[in-house]
Amino acid sequence: MQTHKFKWKLFDIEYSSVKIWELEGEMRIDSEYYDKYYLDIQNKVIRKNYDYLKNLASNKYQNYKPNWEFFEYIEISWVNTQTWTFQSETLETKNQPLRAKKTVNKNDILISTVRPNRGGVTFINDEKTNIVASTWFCKLSTNKLNPKYLYILFRTNIYRDLLVRNTTATMYPAVSEDDILNFTIPIPSKSFQKKIESLVIESYKQNELAEKLYKEAETLLLTELNLLNYQTKTKKIKFDWNYEIDAKENHSITNYSILKELDRFDAEYWDYSYFEIVEKIKNYRWWFDKLSNLIKISKKKIILDEEKLYNYIELADINKSNWMVENITEILWKELPSRARMKIEKWSVLFSSLEWSIDKVAIIDSELQDLVASTWFFIFKENILNKETLLVLLKIFWQNYIAREALWTIMSAISNTWIERILLPKIDLEIQKIVTERIQKSFESKTKSKKLLEVAKKAVEIYIEEDEKIGLKFIEDNL
């Protein structure tokens, strides 16, 4: 394969030429596959000591065969391969078969084959049982490669681009497993791989510390509100054959005048569990109030300036597992989406109004100017409740209480009017101070965890682009 340049009067043309036997070997005839950028990357890799992934790792897996009992498991799919934090789920396999059939273990690397441009790569670091995956994974079959180095390699921009290069042009863009196994993998020295491993291990420890600190803040508030280990009331239902089950209370009685006042006649809105949550809030020892009285709701819109670049945050940029903004896009005013109108300032709290993403909440700590968000966000600022306490309360109540305010429309969302009438507890100031301390320390640990991974990723990119020693120097200068 060769690249050529053709100079014309108005512009230059750059193109690649591929021999037929090379084309057939790759089994690809789409021109983008032979873009000079991709060819340059490939040439840089093969100048290193390298091998094919299929010679270094295996993707052979054991199918999980569930029994016919309740089974607690951790499922990892392409959607959550950007985080180490996975949620355990309890599932009755008799009625709802597992989507994920692959059993994965510690040191396995999982790679999203669906929409790889989103960077779905994760590393199994836990000694946990019952971890299953519905996405592609590999386990190393040689000691030539450190699993944590391979994890960082696939997180680099270089290998994300190579995944995109190998994506098939279908309705659901995906990479085949065979294509991933045929990737060329650069193999640096053991000392370089160990250095990358140490960064990943420290990043994981910082992430665990952050999760622990957040959990302490959440537990403190749940205890304060008498909601720790809260379960909806149940009642015994007996059947004719001397069999009984515990079922959630599923009915409530409400005066018509209250229905009319709140203008909600859908049965789901009056679910019994919501009444219990509201009662807990109303019985809080330091009183309660409407959300609009406890915090400030900003409705400021940006004034478009044709000379400015804006820093845009959308729903997909918020990581719901760690309440952090993962990405901010610098964008010209004329390219801003029509909904990108909400003005954001530092230390604002962003909260999604859409029911399907209402669990996305984040504190903005960016120093960037001209921040703008979608109108699908509520922009909150601290008042009687500080931002850290508000963050935890929103994460506690979003599913159990706040989500019921969403209107059942095509884009089910909470309106500006109805968000204001949500009741929240007026948390004791001393409790708020402790929550703030825990959340700020958690935020620091998460930021450090993220930075360590970024340093490791950049060092591997420098190793591929230039030299291993320069990569190590970069690590030394940035820690």
N, C-alpha and C positions, 0 to 999 in steps of 0.2 A: 504494500500500500504506500502510495506517495501523495504528497500534497503539491499543488501548483498554484501559481499566481498569474493572473492575466490583467494587464493594465489597459484600461480603455479611456476614452476621452472624459467621461463623466465620473466614473468610479472604477475601483479595482475589484476583481472577482477572484476569490480563493476557492479552490475545489480539490477534492481527493480523487485519485484514480486507483481502482482495485482490480487486480488480476482475477480472472474467472475462477481459477482454482482456490484463490483466497476467499472469494465470495461464497463459493459452495461450501468451503470449510466452516465459515461462520454461519451459514444458513440464514443470512439476513440480506435483504435487498433494499431496505429503506435507507435513503441517503443520510439521514441524521446519524445513523449508527457509525458512519465513517467520517464524521465531523473531525476536523483537525484537532480540536480541543481534546477529544477522546483518544485520538491516536497519540498525541503528545503525552497524555497521562500513561497510556500503555507502554510507551517507549521508556518513560522514566522508571516504571516498575521493573521492567525486564532488564534494566541496567544494574539492578540490585541483585543480591542473592535471593532467589525466589523459588517458589514451587506452586503447583496447582492445589487449590483447596481440597480437591477430591483425594489428594495424596496425604493430606495433613489431618483431615477430619472426616467424620461419617455423619450421615443424617438418618441412619437406621434407627428406628424407634420401636418401642414396645407398645402395642395397643392396650389401652386401659379397658378392662372388661368389668364394668360395674356390677355389683350384686343388686339385689332387689330391695335394698334398705336405703335409709337416708344416708347420704354420703357427703361429708364436708370436704371441699376441695378448693384449690386456688386455680382459677382459669386465666391464662394469659393469651390474649389475641392481639392482632396487629394494632388495635385501638390503644392498648395500654403498654406498648413496648417502648415508651419513652420514659418510663419511670421504674424505680425499684419497688415501689409501693403497690402491692396487689391486694385485692379484697377477697377474703374467704367467702364462699357462698355455700349454703346448704341446699341440696337439691334432691328431690325424690326421683331417682333414676327410673323408677317403674313407670312414671307418667311423663317424664321429660328427659329423654336421653341426652347424654353429654354431647355437646357440639365438638368438644376437643377430645381427640382420641389418643394423643401422644403423651406419654409420661416423660417428663423432663426432670433433670437432677442438677445438683450443684456443679458449677463451671460450664454448663451448657450455654451457648450463645443463641439467642433467638433473633431472627431477622424478618421483618415484615416483607412479604412478597407482594402484598397489595398496596398500591400507591406508595412505592418506596421513596418518593420525593419528600415524604413527610418525616423521613429519618427514623423509622420504627426499628430500633435495635435495643435489645436489653440483655442483661447478664444475670444468670441465676447465681446468687451469692448465699442463699440460705440453705441450711440443713433441714429443709422441711419436706414432709411427705405429701403425697397427693397434689403435686403440681402438674397440671396438664396444660397442653398448648394446642391451639388451632392454627398456629402460624409455623413457618419453617424454622428449623433449628439444626444446629450441628454440635457434635461433641468431638473434641480433639482425640486423635488416635496416635499421636506422636508427642514426644517431649521437646521437639524442635521449636514448638510454638507455645507461648504462654497464653492461656485463654483470655486473660484480662487485656493483653496486648491486642489480640484478635478482635475483642469487643470494641476497643478504642479505634482500631483500624477501620471497622465498618461504620463508626460514628463520624469519621472524618468527612469533610466536604468532597474529597477526591473519590472515596468509595461510595458515597451517596450518589454522586454523579454517575459512577459506573453502574450502579443499580438502575438509575433512570435510563441510562443508555441501553440496557438489556430489557427494558420494559416493552411488553408487547402492546401494539396499538389496538386495544379493544375497549369495550364500554367500561370495563373495570380493569384499568392498567395494572399489570402484574408481571413479576419476574419468575421464570420457571426455575425449579430447583436445580435442574441440570446446568443451567447457565451460571447459577451461583457457585456450584461445585467446580466449574471450569474457570473461576476467577484465579488470576495470578496473585499470589500473596508474597509481598516482600518480607524477608526474614532477617531482622537485624541481630546484633550480638545479644547474648544472654543478659549482659549487664544493662543494656538499653531496655530490653523487655522487662527486667526486674524493676527498673526505675518507673516505667509506665505502670506496672502492677502496684507499686507502693502508692502511687497517686490515686489509683482506682480504689484501693483498700481504704485510704484515708478519706476519700470522698464518700465512700459508703458509711464509714463511721460517723462522719459529720451529718449525713442524711439521717442516720438512725437517731443521733442526738436531737436533731431538729424535730423528728417525729415524736420523740419522748417528751420534749418540752411542750410541743403543741398539745399532746395528750394530757399533760398535767394541767394546762390552762383550761382545756375543755372539761376535764373531770372536776376541777374546782368550780366552774360555773354550773355544771350539772348537779353537783352536790348542794351548792348554794340555792338552786331552784327546786331542790327535792325531786330531781328528774334522773338521778343516777340509777342505772339499771331499770329504767322505766319500761313497763310493758303495758300495752292496752288491756283493759279489763276483758276477761273472758267469762264464758258461762258454759256449763255442762249441757250437752245435747245428747239425749238418750234415744236409742233405736230399739225397735221391738225385740231384737235378738240379743238383748242384754249387752249391748255394745254402746259405749259413749265416747264422745270426743270433746275437746276444749275448742270452742269457737269464739272469735272476736265479736264483741258487741257490735251489731250492725244496724241498729236503728236508734233514732232519737226523736224526741217530740219538741217542736218549736212553735211558738206563737206566730200566727199569720202576720201580725203587725211587725215582728222582727224580720221576717222574710221580705216583707214589702219595703221596710226601711233599708235593708242591705241590698235589695234588688237582686237576690240570688234564689232561684227556685230549683236549681239542679240538686238532686239528692246527694251527690258526692260531696258537695260543699258542706253538708250538715252531718258528715260522718261523725260517729260517736267519739272517735279518737281525738278529733279536733277540739271537742268540748273539754276533754280532759286536759289537753295542753293549755287551753285558755284559762281554765280554772287554776292550774299551777301558776300561771303568770299573774293572775289576779290576786292570788293568795301570797305572793311574794312579800316578805317582811318590809322591804323598802319601797313598796308601792310599784305602780306601773303607769304607762302612758302610751299614747299613740306614737308610732315610729317618727312621724313628722315633728313631734314635740321633743323627742330625745336626741335627734340628729338633724343636721341640715341636709336638705335635698337640693343639689345644684341642678339647675335647668339651663345653664349658660350654653349658648351655641357659639361656634366660631364665626368670625367674619372673614369670609374668603378673601385672600390677598393673592393676586396673580404673581407676585414676586416671591412668595414664600414656598418653602418645602415644609410639609407637615409630617409629624410622627404619629402614625396610625396604629391603633390597637383594635383588633377584632376578637370575636368570641374564641376562635381557634387558637389565639395567642395566649390564652390563659390556661395554665395547667391546673385542673380541678383538684389534683391530689396534693398540691403543695402551695396553693393560693399565691403563685408567682406568675408574673408576665414573662413568658418564655421568649417572646419575639416582639419587636417594635419595628414597623416598616416605614422607612422614609419615602414619601411619595409626593409627587407634584400636585398642586391644587386641582388641576384639570383632570387628574386621574383618580381623585378621591371617589370612592363609592358614594352614591346619593345619600346613604344613611350615615355617612361619616361626618357628623355635625356637632357632637357633644364635646365641649371644651373640658379638658382635664388639667388639674393642677397636682403638684406633688402632695402625697399623703392622702389623696382621695381614695375612697373605697369603691371599686367597681363591682356591680352586682347585676347579673344577667336577668332580664325580664322575661325571657322565653322559657316556657315550662320544661322543654327538653334539655335545656342547658342551665337551669336555675341553680345548679350546684357550682357554677363558675363564679367565684368571688375572689378579688385580689386587692391588695394594698399597693398603690403606685408609689414607688420609691425613686423613680427615674429623675435625673436632673435635666433631662431634655426639655427644650422649649417647644411650644406649639404642638402639644400633645392633643390628639383628637381620638374620640371613640365613636362607635356605632350608636345610633339612637336606641338600639336594643338593650343598652346598658342604663341602669340607674347610677347616678354619681352621688355618693354620700360623703359628707364631711362630719367630723366629730363635733359634738356639742356636749350634752350631759353624758352621753355615752362616748368614750374615746374610741378611736378607730380599731384598736386591737380587740377590745371587748365586743364591738359591733361585728367584727370579722367572725369571731367564734360563735356569737349568737346566731348570725346568719347561717353558718355551717351547721349548727345544731338544729335550727328550726326550718331550714329550707324545704326539707321533704315532709316533715311531720306536721307542718303548720302553714308556712308561707306559700307553698306551691298551690294550695287550694284557691288562692285569689286569681289564678290564671283564668282568663276567659276561654271558653271552648270554641275557638275559631280555627281557621286554616293554619294560622301561625299563633297557636295558643300562648298568650302572653299576659302579664300583669299590667294593668293600666296605671298611669301616673296617679289617678284619683284613688285607686284601690290600694296602692302600696302605702299610702299615707295613713290608712285606717288600721293597719296591722298593729296589734298591741305587743309591746316588748317590756320586759322588767327593767325597772330603774335600779341598776346594779349598784350596790354599795361601793363608795369611792375607794375604800381600802382593798376590796376584792379586785376592782378595776386596775389598781396599781400592780397587784401581783400578776394579773393576766397580762398586762402590758409588758412587764419584765420577762415573762416566759415567752411571749410571742416575739418580742424583739430579739431575744437570744436565739430563738428558733429560726428567725429570719436570717440572722447572722450565720448560723450553721448551714442553712440551705444555700445561702449565697456563696459561702466558702466551698461547699460540696460542688456546686455548679462550676466555680472557678477552677477547681482542681481538675475536673473533667475537661474543661476548655483548654487548660494548659497542656494536659496529656494529649489531647486531640491535635493541638497546634504543633506540638513537638513531633508527633508522628508524621504530620504533613511536611514539616521541615526536613525530616529524615528522608522522605520520598523525593521531595523537590530538590534538596541539596545534599546534606550529609548528616550522619548520626551524631557527630560531635557538636555540630551547630544546634541540633535538636536538644541535646543535653545542656548546652549552654543556655538555651532559651528557658528550660525548666529552672535552672539555677537562678536566672535573672528575674523570674516571675513568681518565686515562692518567698 
